[in-house]
Amino acid sequence: MAIGDVKTPQGLSELNKYLAEKSYISGYTPSQADVQVFEQVGKAPAASLPHALRWYNHIASYTPAERKAWVAGVSPLTAGAKPTAPAPAKKEEEDDDDDVDLFGSDEEEDAEAAKIREERLKAYADKKSKKPALIAKSSIILDVKPWDDETDMAEMEKQVRTIEMDGLLWGASKLVPVGYGINKLQIMCVIEDDKVSVDLLTEKIQEFEDYVQSVDIAAFNKI
Protein backbone atom coordinates (compact mmCIF):
# COMPACT_ATOMS: atom_id res chain seq x y z
CA MET A 1 0.00 0.00 0.00
CA ALA A 2 1.46 3.32 -1.08
CA ILE A 3 0.85 6.32 1.12
CA GLY A 4 0.46 9.86 -0.16
CA ASP A 5 2.00 13.03 1.23
CA VAL A 6 1.81 12.64 5.02
CA LYS A 7 1.94 16.39 5.43
CA THR A 8 -1.64 16.47 4.18
CA PRO A 9 -4.75 15.27 6.04
CA GLN A 10 -5.35 12.66 3.33
CA GLY A 11 -1.82 11.29 3.64
CA LEU A 12 -2.03 11.13 7.43
CA SER A 13 -5.37 9.33 7.17
CA GLU A 14 -3.79 6.77 4.85
CA LEU A 15 -0.87 6.37 7.26
CA ASN A 16 -3.29 5.80 10.14
CA LYS A 17 -5.06 3.04 8.18
CA TYR A 18 -1.72 1.53 7.19
CA LEU A 19 -0.64 1.31 10.84
CA ALA A 20 -3.95 -0.11 12.09
CA GLU A 21 -2.47 -3.62 12.12
CA LYS A 22 1.22 -2.77 11.99
CA SER A 23 3.70 -1.73 14.65
CA TYR A 24 6.27 -0.36 12.20
CA ILE A 25 6.38 0.93 8.66
CA SER A 26 8.43 -1.99 7.37
CA GLY A 27 8.76 -5.37 9.06
CA TYR A 28 8.58 -6.17 12.74
CA THR A 29 11.35 -3.92 14.07
CA PRO A 30 12.00 -0.19 13.63
CA SER A 31 13.95 0.70 10.49
CA GLN A 32 15.07 3.60 8.36
CA ALA A 33 11.62 3.50 6.74
CA ASP A 34 10.16 4.59 10.10
CA VAL A 35 12.74 7.37 10.30
CA GLN A 36 11.85 8.62 6.82
CA VAL A 37 8.10 8.72 7.49
CA PHE A 38 8.66 10.12 11.00
CA GLU A 39 10.66 13.04 9.60
CA GLN A 40 8.05 13.63 6.90
CA VAL A 41 5.20 13.74 9.43
CA GLY A 42 7.15 16.25 11.49
CA LYS A 43 4.81 16.45 14.50
CA ALA A 44 2.46 14.23 16.47
CA PRO A 45 -0.74 13.41 14.55
CA ALA A 46 -4.10 14.36 16.01
CA ALA A 47 -5.81 12.12 18.55
CA SER A 48 -8.38 11.27 15.88
CA LEU A 49 -5.62 9.24 14.19
CA PRO A 50 -4.83 6.86 17.08
CA HIS A 51 -2.71 4.36 15.14
CA ALA A 52 -0.51 7.04 13.58
CA LEU A 53 -0.24 8.85 16.92
CA ARG A 54 0.74 5.66 18.74
CA TRP A 55 3.41 4.91 16.15
CA TYR A 56 4.74 8.50 16.13
CA ASN A 57 5.10 8.63 19.93
CA HIS A 58 6.86 5.28 19.89
CA ILE A 59 9.43 6.39 17.29
CA ALA A 60 9.88 9.71 19.10
CA SER A 61 10.82 7.84 22.27
CA TYR A 62 14.14 6.87 20.64
CA THR A 63 17.09 9.24 20.45
CA PRO A 64 18.38 10.45 17.07
CA ALA A 65 21.51 8.35 17.59
CA GLU A 66 19.41 5.23 18.15
CA ARG A 67 17.26 5.92 15.10
CA LYS A 68 20.36 6.43 12.99
CA ALA A 69 21.56 2.93 13.83
CA TRP A 70 18.41 1.18 12.58
CA VAL A 71 18.55 -1.10 9.56
CA ALA A 72 17.18 -0.23 6.13
CA GLY A 73 13.48 -0.63 5.35
CA VAL A 74 11.02 -0.09 2.51
CA SER A 75 9.04 3.14 2.82
CA PRO A 76 5.47 3.13 1.52
CA LEU A 77 5.52 6.86 0.91
CA THR A 78 6.23 6.21 -2.76
CA ALA A 79 5.17 3.04 -4.56
CA GLY A 80 8.15 0.87 -5.38
CA ALA A 81 10.54 2.88 -3.19
CA LYS A 82 13.92 1.31 -2.76
CA PRO A 83 15.13 0.36 0.73
CA THR A 84 17.45 2.81 2.38
CA ALA A 85 20.96 1.41 2.24
CA PRO A 86 22.65 0.99 5.61
CA ALA A 87 25.89 2.80 6.18
CA PRO A 88 28.89 0.74 5.02
CA ALA A 89 30.78 -1.00 7.76
CA LYS A 90 34.22 0.31 8.56
CA LYS A 91 37.03 -1.60 6.97
CA GLU A 92 39.07 -3.42 9.54
CA GLU A 93 42.68 -2.41 9.54
CA GLU A 94 45.59 -4.52 10.70
CA ASP A 95 47.06 -1.58 12.57
CA ASP A 96 45.67 -1.59 16.12
CA ASP A 97 45.94 2.21 16.24
CA ASP A 98 43.02 2.48 13.80
CA ASP A 99 40.70 0.98 16.42
CA VAL A 100 41.21 4.02 18.65
CA ASP A 101 38.32 6.51 18.54
CA LEU A 102 40.18 9.80 18.40
CA PHE A 103 37.04 11.87 18.93
CA GLY A 104 35.30 9.75 21.54
CA SER A 105 31.65 8.74 21.72
CA ASP A 106 28.69 10.82 22.82
CA GLU A 107 28.48 8.68 25.94
CA GLU A 108 32.09 9.50 26.82
CA GLU A 109 31.46 13.20 26.25
CA ASP A 110 28.32 13.08 28.40
CA ALA A 111 30.21 11.26 31.15
CA GLU A 112 33.02 13.82 31.04
CA ALA A 113 30.54 16.71 31.16
CA ALA A 114 28.75 15.10 34.09
CA LYS A 115 32.07 14.62 35.90
CA ILE A 116 33.03 18.28 35.41
CA ARG A 117 29.60 19.40 36.61
CA GLU A 118 29.85 17.22 39.73
CA GLU A 119 33.33 18.58 40.48
CA ARG A 120 32.10 22.16 40.16
CA LEU A 121 29.08 21.48 42.38
CA LYS A 122 31.32 19.87 44.99
CA ALA A 123 33.74 22.81 44.90
CA TYR A 124 30.83 25.24 45.32
CA ALA A 125 29.42 23.22 48.24
CA ASP A 126 32.84 23.10 49.92
CA LYS A 127 33.29 26.84 49.48
CA LYS A 128 29.83 27.55 50.85
CA SER A 129 30.35 25.26 53.84
CA LYS A 130 33.55 27.13 54.78
CA LYS A 131 31.82 30.49 54.70
CA PRO A 132 31.17 31.58 58.29
CA ALA A 133 27.52 31.47 59.24
CA LEU A 134 25.85 34.75 60.16
CA ILE A 135 25.40 34.90 63.96
CA ALA A 136 22.15 36.53 65.06
CA LYS A 137 22.75 39.05 67.85
CA SER A 138 20.66 41.52 69.81
CA SER A 139 21.48 44.73 71.67
CA ILE A 140 19.55 45.09 74.92
CA ILE A 141 19.25 47.89 77.47
CA LEU A 142 18.10 46.71 80.90
CA ASP A 143 16.60 48.83 83.66
CA VAL A 144 17.69 47.33 86.99
CA LYS A 145 15.70 48.93 89.83
CA PRO A 146 16.88 48.94 93.47
CA TRP A 147 14.73 48.65 96.60
CA ASP A 148 15.32 52.18 97.84
CA ASP A 149 17.66 55.16 97.85
CA GLU A 150 19.98 53.43 100.32
CA THR A 151 20.89 50.63 97.95
CA ASP A 152 24.59 50.62 97.04
CA MET A 153 24.25 51.10 93.25
CA ALA A 154 27.97 50.57 92.57
CA GLU A 155 27.85 47.21 94.33
CA MET A 156 24.62 46.31 92.53
CA GLU A 157 26.25 46.97 89.15
CA LYS A 158 29.29 44.97 90.24
CA GLN A 159 27.06 42.02 91.09
CA VAL A 160 25.20 42.25 87.75
CA ARG A 161 28.44 42.19 85.80
CA THR A 162 29.52 39.00 87.56
CA ILE A 163 26.96 37.16 85.47
CA GLU A 164 28.86 35.34 82.73
CA MET A 165 27.19 33.39 79.94
CA ASP A 166 28.46 32.11 76.62
CA GLY A 167 27.30 34.69 74.07
CA LEU A 168 26.84 37.53 76.62
CA LEU A 169 28.85 40.76 76.53
CA TRP A 170 28.22 43.57 79.00
CA GLY A 171 28.47 47.17 77.77
CA ALA A 172 28.14 50.71 79.10
CA SER A 173 25.95 51.67 82.02
CA LYS A 174 24.61 54.73 83.79
CA LEU A 175 22.40 55.73 86.69
CA VAL A 176 19.03 57.23 85.78
CA PRO A 177 16.93 59.11 88.38
CA VAL A 178 13.43 57.72 88.91
CA GLY A 179 12.28 60.02 91.75
CA TYR A 180 12.49 60.45 95.50
CA GLY A 181 16.28 60.27 95.35
CA ILE A 182 16.18 56.79 93.85
CA ASN A 183 18.25 55.90 90.79
CA LYS A 184 17.96 52.87 88.57
CA LEU A 185 20.86 51.14 86.85
CA GLN A 186 20.56 51.27 83.10
CA ILE A 187 23.01 48.80 81.60
CA MET A 188 23.56 47.67 78.03
CA CYS A 189 24.54 44.20 76.82
CA VAL A 190 24.90 42.32 73.56
CA ILE A 191 23.75 38.70 73.34
CA GLU A 192 23.90 35.93 70.76
CA ASP A 193 20.28 34.97 70.26
CA ASP A 194 20.93 31.23 69.96
CA LYS A 195 22.95 31.09 73.16
CA VAL A 196 21.41 33.53 75.62
CA SER A 197 17.82 33.64 76.82
CA VAL A 198 16.69 37.11 77.87
CA ASP A 199 14.29 35.61 80.42
CA LEU A 200 17.09 33.58 81.97
CA LEU A 201 19.35 36.63 82.08
CA THR A 202 16.76 38.75 83.90
CA GLU A 203 16.09 35.90 86.35
CA LYS A 204 19.80 35.72 87.18
CA ILE A 205 19.91 39.46 87.84
CA GLN A 206 16.86 39.24 90.10
CA GLU A 207 18.64 36.59 92.17
CA PHE A 208 20.63 39.45 93.76
CA GLU A 209 17.69 40.04 96.08
CA ASP A 210 19.61 42.29 98.47
CA TYR A 211 20.03 44.88 95.73
CA VAL A 212 17.53 44.25 92.92
CA GLN A 213 13.81 44.87 93.18
CA SER A 214 12.97 44.27 89.49
CA VAL A 215 14.39 44.17 85.96
CA ASP A 216 12.75 45.66 82.87
CA ILE A 217 13.79 45.67 79.23
CA ALA A 218 14.16 49.29 78.16
CA ALA A 219 15.25 48.57 74.59
CA PHE A 220 15.70 45.49 72.42
CA ASN A 221 17.21 45.69 68.95
CA LYS A 222 18.39 43.04 66.52
CA ILE A 223 21.91 43.61 65.24
Residue pairs with C-beta under 8 A, 6 or more apart in sequence:
1 14
1 18
1 76
2 76
2 77
2 78
2 79
3 11
3 14
3 15
3 18
3 37
3 76
3 77
4 10
4 11
4 14
5 11
5 40
6 12
6 14
6 15
6 37
6 40
6 41
6 77
7 40
7 41
7 42
12 41
12 45
12 46
12 49
12 52
13 49
15 37
15 41
15 45
15 49
15 52
16 45
16 49
16 50
16 51
16 52
17 51
18 25
18 76
19 25
19 51
19 52
19 54
19 55
20 51
23 55
23 58
24 30
24 31
24 33
24 34
24 55
24 73
25 31
25 33
25 34
25 36
25 37
25 55
25 73
25 75
25 76
26 33
26 34
26 73
26 74
26 75
26 76
26 83
27 73
29 70
29 71
30 59
30 62
30 67
30 70
31 70
31 71
31 72
31 73
31 84
32 70
32 71
32 72
32 73
32 83
32 84
32 86
33 72
33 73
33 74
33 75
33 76
33 83
33 84
34 55
34 59
34 67
34 70
34 73
35 59
35 67
35 68
35 70
36 75
36 77
36 84
37 75
37 76
37 77
38 56
38 59
38 60
38 67
40 77
41 52
41 56
44 53
44 56
44 57
44 60
45 52
45 53
45 56
46 53
47 53
59 67
65 106
71 86
72 83
72 84
72 85
72 86
73 83
73 84
74 81
74 82
74 83
75 81
75 84
93 99
135 192
135 194
136 192
136 193
136 194
136 222
136 223
137 190
137 191
137 192
137 193
137 222
137 223
138 190
138 191
138 193
138 198
138 220
138 221
138 222
138 223
139 188
139 189
139 190
139 219
139 220
139 221
139 222
139 223
140 188
140 189
140 190
140 191
140 198
140 217
140 219
140 220
140 221
141 186
141 187
141 188
141 217
141 218
141 219
141 220
142 186
142 187
142 188
142 189
142 202
142 205
142 215
142 216
142 217
142 218
143 176
143 184
143 185
143 186
143 215
143 216
143 217
143 218
144 156
144 157
144 160
144 184
144 185
144 186
144 187
144 205
144 212
144 215
145 178
145 184
145 185
145 212
145 213
145 214
145 215
145 216
146 153
146 156
146 182
146 183
146 184
146 185
146 211
146 212
146 213
147 211
147 213
148 182
149 180
149 181
149 182
149 183
151 211
152 211
153 175
153 183
153 185
155 211
156 185
156 208
156 211
156 212
157 173
157 185
157 187
159 208
159 211
160 170
160 185
160 187
160 205
160 208
160 212
161 170
163 201
163 204
163 205
165 191
165 195
165 196
165 200
165 201
166 192
166 195
166 196
167 191
167 192
167 194
167 195
167 196
168 189
168 190
168 191
168 192
168 195
168 196
168 201
169 189
169 190
169 191
170 187
170 188
170 189
171 187
171 188
171 189
171 190
172 187
172 188
173 185
173 186
173 187
173 188
174 186
175 183
175 184
175 185
175 186
176 183
176 184
176 185
176 186
177 183
178 184
186 218
189 201
190 223
191 198
191 201
198 217
198 220
202 215
202 217
205 212
205 215
206 212
206 214
206 215
